[in-house]
Amino acid sequence: MGQLRVGMVGYAFMGAAHSQAWRTVNRAFDLPLSARMSVVCGRDEEKVAAAAAKLGWEGHATDWRAVVARDDIDLVDICTPGDTHREIALAALAAGKHVLCEKPLANTVAEAREMAAAAAQARSRGVRAMCAFNYRRVPAVALMRKLVADGRIGTIRHVRAVYLQDWIVDPEFPLVWRLRRDVAGSGALGDIGAHIVDLTQYVTGQSITGVSALTETFVRERPLPTAAAGLSAEGNGSTGRGPVTVDDAALFLARLDGGAVATYEATRFATGRKNGLRVELNGSLGSLVFDFERMNELEFYDAALPTTEQGFSRILVTEPDHPYMAAWWPAGHPIGYEHTFTHEFRDLIEAIAAGQDPTPSFADALQVQLVLDAVERSAAASAWVDVETALAAV
Ligand SMILES: NC(=O)c1ccc[n+]([C@@H]2O[C@H](COP(=O)([O-])OP(=O)(O)OC[C@H]3O[C@@H](n4cnc5c(N)ncnc54)[C@H](O)[C@@H]3O)[C@@H](O)[C@H]2O)c1
């Protein structure tokens, strides 16, 4: 069997999640290529060596440029903050490496446009690029999309999506990279709002055409990080305080091109909500509800049933006939967060082996970036903003 030799950049949260998936993907699924965990890259020699040993990588490196230049690497997996995505992805694509890039694709539309153009150009050389919106690969989400595509809820009228976290409620939580525009691009909007934008467009098959938004930054100054302090804090020995330069929360109304209207809310100030990603669709023939805190379930209201039997039913999405589930356990044995990455890598490997484009493509991710940009411009202007179409944009 051929190999897919992977070089991964970044080894913290996403690096660990991706490592787990690279380790398991060929054990869970029968695939045409075998993923080989060739090298992991960080900036600190000692830390990246320890990460390589812990996460199961054959080797380690301290310069991603050297990884990209290696002849024995087929795919570069980008698990670093947004300010590095463009540079690493462009170099990897130019070097003929397939690229998997974490979301959001970039920090600005200009960067995302350049990356999508480079991916389109690389495609003509058989080089593939994918953006890692992993929630698409939750089996219940894939089932939701199938039920919509099969017409089971009819014409979609409403899309209601929230992504709620609470890890920065404490005003003394440090100024980690996710709170800095120069590193993260935006705040809750790009970090978690991007997921619900992608997810709702994926399950409905409809694209957002315009938005009316507001954003808020509740805590405008925070202590500089001095040591590891929760989600992705990187200590740099600094003291004092610095400005928060991103949104803490983003809310917006949207129209979709299939006629649906939508509401979105992304915040890291929803006290008590840890990773509350919830999407509800209301259609002319029924409704569907997905809640990540119950990720093995899908709620379905089928208005085609006799009125005496109507009601929300809870589908336990663990049958072998459900998307991805034949690879796992007997029916009724749930899976978890990490499986979304394994599923994502299965789809990526199959696409590469088949000479096809994996999804979401960089063009798909550019379209999400255009929505995020429209949200920011709408909030700044207190006005409705149309979303540029991605095809015209590439
Ligand atoms: N798909 C998801 O559900 C999901 C979840 C969390 C994060 N993300 C995305 O993944 C990316 C990384 O986020 P994270 O939570 O893993 O961050 P993190 O802070 O936990 O890890 C970032 C890693 O990148 C490394 N790094 C930073 N700059 C680097 C450089 N120039 N060269 C080499 N290494 C560098 C850091 O040392 C660290 O290992 C972001 O784009 C984020 O939005 C996606």
The ligand as a Gaussian input file, in Angstrom:
#p B3LYP/6-31G(d) Opt

LIG

0 1
 N      -11.252000      22.303000      14.222000
 C      -11.439000      22.692000      15.473000
 O      -12.396000      22.314000      16.124000
 C      -10.423000      23.589000      16.111000
 C      -10.315000      23.662000      17.515000
 C       -9.313000      24.457000      18.062000
 C       -8.464000      25.169000      17.235000
 N       -8.622000      25.110000      15.897000
 C       -7.702000      25.858000      15.010000
 O       -6.438000      25.209000      15.016000
 C       -5.383000      26.173000      14.933000
 C       -4.465000      26.011000      16.128000
 O       -5.233000      26.188000      17.313000
 P       -4.864000      25.422000      18.667000
 O       -6.051000      25.511000      19.547000
 O       -4.291000      24.098000      18.369000
 O       -3.734000      26.397000      19.216000
 P       -2.655000      26.077000      20.309000
 O       -2.199000      27.378000      20.857000
 O       -3.134000      25.002000      21.229000
 O       -1.458000      25.439000      19.449000
 C       -0.786000      26.206000      18.471000
 C        0.514000      25.504000      18.141000
 O        1.158000      26.213000      17.077000
 C        2.541000      26.401000      17.426000
 N        3.050000      27.530000      16.664000
 C        2.616000      28.817000      16.697000
 N        3.318000      29.554000      15.806000
 C        4.188000      28.693000      15.203000
 C        5.191000      28.836000      14.195000
 N        5.439000      30.020000      13.626000
 N        5.904000      27.736000      13.823000
 C        5.662000      26.534000      14.394000
 N        4.739000      26.346000      15.350000
 C        4.011000      27.413000      15.739000
 C        2.488000      26.564000      18.934000
 O        3.760000      26.373000      19.521000
 C        1.500000      25.448000      19.292000
 O        2.120000      24.181000      19.285000
 C       -6.066000      27.538000      14.835000
 O       -6.222000      27.881000      13.500000
 C       -7.438000      27.282000      15.465000
 O       -8.436000      28.162000      15.008000
 C       -9.543000      24.316000      15.326000

